[in-house]
Amino acid sequence: MAGPIDAITAIHNAFRRDIATVDAAALAWARGNHEQTTALERHRFLNEVLVWHASGEEVAIFPALEKVAPLVAEAYEQDHRGLDAVYEVLSQAHSAGDALTTARASAAFKFHLDLHLAKEDSHLYRLVRERVSAPELNRAAGVMSGRIPPERFPEVVAWMFPLLSPNDRENMIRVWQTLMPAEAFAGIRPLIEQAVGEDWAELTRRIPELVLAE
């Protein structure tokens, strides 16, 4: 049965796939391929979502973990600040049209983000799963979701779902169905359908109640 941590690891996978796209585009630009502008521009929204996600961890997940595993989260918060710093270099270099510095900063951003997410998945969230109670974890997941401005939620759905595997999509939806009021999820359902396009049939096979909600 999918739980909040499954939704968190799903969005981690979305970050991994998107930063890979951004980094490949930055390298192509540095090599003189100027057709990668759209893919490279993705770094801005990727970082917005990353900041909302990291902020949610800092105000909800990290305090819950601190009660049962003191001092563990401190190093992960330092990672967040490092990612903020390297993103600023990437953003400024891209805005200045500096292809070489953009590629260097993108590679650094990808390296640090991939390493950070791997540590969270294998260490931090393993401790959360083992030591934080289900009610506390559900509450923390709700706080994390609330860090996304409501008016931007459609953009997040449109960005995230194309990046998710079928298993991650199913887990994300099942967690939302559990944690959200039915009327709130009903408003999100058409956004998911639009985001996944032809893959909607596979989603409804996995989650038949999505059809019943039509």
DOTOR-444374 format. One record per residue (C-alpha): x, y, z; residue number from 1. Coordinates in steps of 0.05 Angstrom, whole numbers, padded with zeros to 5 digits, always signed. Layout:
BEGIN
       c1       c2       c3     n
        X        Y        Z   NUM
...
//
This chain:
BEGIN
       c1       c2       c3     n
   +00000   +00000   +00000     1
   +00028   +00068   -00020     2
   +00045   +00117   +00035     3
   +00071   +00188   +00039     4
   +00144   +00167   +00031     5
   +00126   +00134   -00036     6
   +00101   +00201   -00061     7
   +00164   +00235   -00037     8
   +00210   +00185   -00072     9
   +00167   +00192   -00134    10
   +00179   +00267   -00138    11
   +00253   +00253   -00125    12
   +00252   +00211   -00188    13
   +00219   +00268   -00226    14
   +00275   +00315   -00203    15
   +00327   +00264   -00227    16
   +00297   +00259   -00296    17
   +00287   +00333   -00305    18
   +00357   +00354   -00283    19
   +00385   +00301   -00331    20
   +00346   +00336   -00387    21
   +00370   +00404   -00366    22
   +00443   +00382   -00359    23
   +00443   +00349   -00428    24
   +00415   +00413   -00458    25
   +00467   +00455   -00423    26
   +00523   +00412   -00450    27
   +00494   +00414   -00520    28
   +00490   +00490   -00516    29
   +00563   +00494   -00494    30
   +00580   +00452   -00555    31
   +00545   +00501   -00601    32
   +00476   +00469   -00608    33
   +00428   +00527   -00598    34
   +00366   +00485   -00609    35
   +00365   +00463   -00536    36
   +00340   +00530   -00509    37
   +00271   +00504   -00489    38
   +00298   +00443   -00452    39
   +00350   +00485   -00416    40
   +00297   +00535   -00394    41
   +00265   +00479   -00354    42
   +00317   +00491   -00298    43
   +00276   +00551   -00273    44
   +00212   +00514   -00258    45
   +00250   +00452   -00235    46
   +00283   +00496   -00182    47
   +00217   +00527   -00161    48
   +00189   +00458   -00146    49
   +00254   +00437   -00113    50
   +00251   +00498   -00066    51
   +00178   +00483   -00047    52
   +00197   +00410   -00035    53
   +00258   +00427   +00007    54
   +00220   +00479   +00047    55
   +00167   +00427   +00062    56
   +00220   +00379   +00086    57
   +00250   +00432   +00131    58
   +00185   +00453   +00164    59
   +00153   +00384   +00169    60
   +00196   +00323   +00157    61
   +00260   +00346   +00190    62
   +00227   +00367   +00256    63
   +00190   +00301   +00259    64
   +00255   +00263   +00249    65
   +00293   +00306   +00299    66
   +00248   +00279   +00354    67
   +00270   +00207   +00341    68
   +00339   +00216   +00308    69
   +00370   +00281   +00333    70
   +00420   +00318   +00289    71
   +00410   +00274   +00227    72
   +00372   +00326   +00187    73
   +00423   +00382   +00197    74
   +00469   +00357   +00142    75
   +00410   +00351   +00094    76
   +00390   +00423   +00107    77
   +00461   +00443   +00090    78
   +00453   +00405   +00024    79
   +00391   +00448   +00010    80
   +00431   +00512   +00019    81
   +00486   +00486   -00026    82
   +00435   +00470   -00080    83
   +00407   +00541   -00073    84
   +00477   +00569   -00084    85
   +00494   +00527   -00145    86
   +00426   +00542   -00176    87
   +00440   +00617   -00171    88
   +00505   +00607   -00210    89
   +00467   +00567   -00263    90
   +00411   +00617   -00268    91
   +00457   +00678   -00274    92
   +00502   +00644   -00325    93
   +00442   +00624   -00368    94
   +00412   +00694   -00364    95
   +00480   +00724   -00384    96
   +00485   +00677   -00445    97
   +00549   +00646   -00417    98
   +00543   +00575   -00446    99
   +00607   +00548   -00415   100
   +00592   +00571   -00344   101
   +00521   +00547   -00353   102
   +00545   +00477   -00371   103
   +00594   +00476   -00312   104
   +00540   +00499   -00263   105
   +00489   +00451   -00291   106
   +00537   +00393   -00282   107
   +00550   +00414   -00211   108
   +00476   +00423   -00197   109
   +00461   +00353   -00225   110
   +00517   +00320   -00186   111
   +00497   +00351   -00119   112
   +00422   +00340   -00130   113
   +00431   +00267   -00150   114
   +00476   +00254   -00090   115
   +00429   +00290   -00043   116
   +00368   +00252   -00067   117
   +00405   +00186   -00063   118
   +00424   +00200   +00009   119
   +00354   +00220   +00027   120
   +00324   +00157   -00004   121
   +00374   +00109   +00026   122
   +00385   +00141   +00094   123
   +00340   +00198   +00116   124
   +00274   +00170   +00092   125
   +00293   +00100   +00115   126
   +00298   +00130   +00185   127
   +00233   +00167   +00175   128
   +00198   +00103   +00154   129
   +00225   +00064   +00213   130
   +00218   +00115   +00268   131
   +00164   +00167   +00253   132
   +00093   +00146   +00268   133
   +00042   +00141   +00212   134
   -00002   +00198   +00239   135
   +00058   +00244   +00246   136
   +00082   +00226   +00176   137
   +00014   +00239   +00146   138
   +00011   +00306   +00180   139
   +00081   +00323   +00154   140
   +00062   +00302   +00083   141
   +00002   +00348   +00086   142
   +00046   +00406   +00108   143
   +00095   +00391   +00051   144
   +00039   +00393   +00000   145
   +00016   +00459   +00028   146
   +00082   +00492   +00011   147
   +00061   +00493   -00063   148
   +00020   +00556   -00077   149
   -00050   +00531   -00095   150
   -00052   +00572   -00159   151
   +00013   +00538   -00182   152
   -00011   +00467   -00168   153
   -00035   +00455   -00240   154
   +00035   +00473   -00265   155
   +00065   +00423   -00216   156
   +00019   +00367   -00241   157
   +00035   +00384   -00313   158
   +00109   +00384   -00299   159
   +00113   +00323   -00254   160
   +00068   +00269   -00284   161
   +00103   +00264   -00352   162
   +00168   +00252   -00314   163
   +00141   +00195   -00271   164
   +00143   +00121   -00285   165
   +00077   +00082   -00284   166
   +00091   +00057   -00213   167
   +00108   +00127   -00188   168
   +00045   +00156   -00220   169
   +00003   +00103   -00186   170
   +00036   +00114   -00119   171
   +00028   +00190   -00123   172
   -00046   +00185   -00140   173
   -00061   +00134   -00086   174
   -00026   +00177   -00034   175
   -00065   +00239   -00057   176
   -00130   +00199   -00055   177
   -00114   +00180   +00017   178
   -00093   +00248   +00042   179
   -00138   +00295   +00003   180
   -00212   +00307   +00011   181
   -00251   +00274   -00045   182
   -00272   +00341   -00075   183
   -00200   +00366   -00076   184
   -00176   +00304   -00113   185
   -00234   +00309   -00161   186
   -00207   +00377   -00183   187
   -00138   +00348   -00195   188
   -00159   +00286   -00233   189
   -00171   +00321   -00300   190
   -00103   +00355   -00293   191
   -00070   +00286   -00286   192
   -00108   +00259   -00346   193
   -00085   +00318   -00388   194
   -00013   +00311   -00364   195
   -00005   +00237   -00380   196
   -00041   +00238   -00447   197
   -00044   +00170   -00480   198
   -00019   +00137   -00415   199
   -00085   +00151   -00382   200
   -00111   +00083   -00403   201
   -00055   +00049   -00365   202
   -00069   +00091   -00303   203
   -00143   +00073   -00304   204
   -00124   +00000   -00310   205
   -00082   +00006   -00248   206
   -00132   +00051   -00211   207
   -00202   +00033   -00237   208
   -00235   +00083   -00190   209
   -00208   +00139   -00234   210
   -00258   +00117   -00287   211
   -00314   +00114   -00236   212
   -00299   +00186   -00218   213
   -00314   +00210   -00288   214
//
